[in-house]
Structure formats: structure tokens, C-alpha cells
């Protein structure tokens, strides 16, 4: 783990803001007890990993 304390604070802020902005459906899936902290995310991404992420915007969802 090479992240600094400041990195983890920034990541936690991003995770918290993202969760706060999530819609009701996503909040029903990603309940607080299922969410990982920044430290937990960092710990799980140690070593070689393949991570695929996708996002959707309101504009995309309206199509």
C-alpha cells in the first residue's frame, strides 16, 4: 500500500460524495454496511488487479 493519509482522505471524500449523490435504486443496493472505506478499497487493490468500472449519467439513462 503506497497511498498516503492525504490520498485516503481524498478517496474517502470522493466515496462519501458519490454515495450521497446516488439515486434511490443504487442506495438500496449499496447500503452503508456494504460500502467499503477508502482504506478497505486500498487494501483490496494491492498487487496486480484488473478493475473494470462503468458510469452512467442522467442524460444516458433518459435515452
JOSUL-V880136 format. One record per backbone hydrogen bond with DSSP energy under -1.0 kcal/mol. NH is the residue of the N-H (numbers start at 1). CO is the residue of the C=O. E is the energy in kcal/mol with one decimal. If there is no record, write none. Layout:
# JOSUL-V880136
NH/CO/E
NH/CO/E
This chain:
# JOSUL-V880136
8/4/-2.1
9/5/-2.2
10/6/-2.4
11/7/-2.7
12/8/-2.6
13/9/-2.2
14/10/-2.2
15/11/-2.8
16/12/-2.7
17/13/-2.7
18/14/-2.4
19/15/-2.3
20/16/-2.2
21/17/-1.6
27/23/-2.5
28/24/-1.7
29/25/-1.1
30/26/-3.3
31/29/-1.4
34/31/-2.0
35/31/-1.2
41/37/-2.6
42/38/-2.5
43/39/-2.2
44/40/-2.0
45/41/-1.2
61/57/-2.2
62/58/-1.4
63/60/-1.2
